[in-house]
Amino acid sequence: MDLVYSNELLPGDYGQIREILESSGFFRPEEVVVALELVEEGQKNGNESGYYFITARAKNRVIAYSCYGPIPLTFNRWDIYWIAVTDRFRGKRIGGMLLEKTEERIRALGGKKAYIETSSSHLYAPTVITSAKLQKNTGVKLQTSA
């Protein structure tokens, strides 16, 4: 499968990202609202919004995305806010590849540490394992909260 990665949000991405978030079963409705607010802010103000994005596309359709940004009032510290993959493409290492690309982009932007905060829900078990492997290999700091 050929994936195309982009650091820019396109006009039609909002609806495709909404579909990914709503259909995943991972996110509560209020979490979807917040994630989409960040997408709107990113589309409106670009990187000046403080939110950066990477999308993964298959056949011109967003199948996964990440949202990340610098942590205010810190030096070279970044948060990775969201990583989501459409249901049909889960289990194919796309989330892991997207996490690696996000970490590479953070490093290219001068970031020294990236933090991931995730739920302790059983739904996240596969992502925590992938993130723990990435932390060991790249130094990305993983934090888990309830």
C-alpha positions in Angstrom: 0.0 0.0 0.0 1.4 3.4 -1.0 0.9 6.1 1.6 1.5 9.7 1.0 2.4 11.8 4.1 1.8 15.5 4.3 2.6 18.2 7.0 -0.3 20.3 5.7 -4.0 20.1 6.2 -6.1 20.3 3.1 -9.7 21.8 2.9 -11.4 18.4 2.8 -9.4 16.9 5.7 -11.8 18.1 8.5 -14.6 15.7 7.4 -12.2 12.8 6.8 -10.6 13.2 10.2 -14.0 13.5 11.9 -14.9 10.1 10.3 -11.7 8.6 11.6 -12.3 9.8 15.1 -16.0 9.0 15.3 -15.7 5.6 13.9 -12.7 4.5 15.9 -14.5 3.6 19.2 -11.4 5.0 21.0 -12.7 8.5 21.6 -15.5 9.9 23.7 -17.8 12.5 21.9 -16.3 15.3 23.9 -12.8 14.2 22.9 -13.8 14.2 19.2 -15.1 17.8 19.6 -11.7 18.9 21.1 -9.7 17.1 18.4 -11.8 18.7 15.6 -11.4 22.2 17.2 -7.6 21.7 16.9 -8.1 20.7 13.2 -10.2 23.8 12.6 -7.5 26.0 14.3 -4.8 24.3 12.3 -6.7 24.9 9.0 -7.4 28.5 9.9 -4.0 29.6 11.2 -1.5 26.9 10.1 1.5 26.4 12.3 1.0 29.7 13.9 -1.9 28.1 15.7 0.6 26.1 17.7 -0.8 22.8 16.4 1.0 20.8 13.7 -0.4 17.9 11.7 0.8 15.0 9.7 -1.8 13.2 7.5 -1.3 9.8 5.9 -3.3 9.3 2.7 -4.2 6.3 0.6 -5.7 7.1 -2.8 -6.1 10.8 -1.8 -8.1 10.0 1.3 -6.9 10.7 4.9 -6.6 7.3 6.6 -4.6 8.5 9.7 -3.4 11.7 11.2 -1.4 13.1 14.1 -1.6 16.4 15.9 1.2 17.8 18.0 2.6 21.0 19.2 5.2 22.8 21.4 4.4 22.9 25.1 4.0 26.6 26.1 6.6 28.1 28.4 9.1 25.2 27.8 12.2 24.9 25.8 12.2 22.2 23.1 9.4 20.2 24.6 6.4 19.0 22.6 3.1 17.2 23.2 1.7 14.7 20.8 -2.0 15.3 21.2 -3.6 12.9 18.8 -2.8 9.9 16.6 -5.7 8.1 15.0 -6.0 5.6 12.2 -9.2 4.7 10.4 -10.6 1.3 11.4 -9.9 -0.4 8.1 -6.2 0.3 8.3 -5.5 -0.5 12.0 -3.1 -3.3 12.7 -0.9 -2.5 9.7 1.7 -0.4 11.6 0.4 2.8 10.1 0.0 4.4 13.6 3.5 3.4 14.5 4.9 4.8 11.2 2.9 8.0 11.8 4.3 8.3 15.3 7.8 7.9 14.0 7.2 10.6 11.4 5.8 12.8 14.0 8.8 12.4 16.2 11.1 13.0 13.3 9.3 16.2 12.5 9.4 17.4 16.1 13.2 16.8 16.1 13.5 18.7 12.8 11.6 21.6 14.4 14.1 21.7 17.3 12.2 19.5 19.7 14.3 17.6 22.2 11.5 15.7 24.0 8.0 14.7 23.1 5.3 13.6 25.5 2.4 11.3 24.8 -0.4 11.1 27.3 -2.9 8.4 26.8 -5.8 6.7 28.6 -5.2 3.6 30.6 -8.3 2.0 28.9 -7.8 -1.5 27.6 -8.5 -0.1 24.1 -5.1 1.5 24.2 -3.1 -1.6 25.0 -1.7 -2.0 21.5 -0.8 1.6 21.2 0.9 1.6 24.5 3.1 -1.3 23.4 4.0 0.4 20.2 4.7 3.6 22.0 6.9 1.8 24.6 9.0 0.3 21.8 9.3 3.7 20.2 10.3 5.2 23.5 13.1 2.6 23.9 14.4 3.3 20.3 14.0 7.1 20.1 13.7 8.6 23.6 10.1 9.7 23.2 8.7 10.0 26.7 5.5 8.1 27.3 3.0 9.1 30.0 -0.2 7.3 30.7 -3.1 8.7 32.7 -6.5 7.5 33.6 
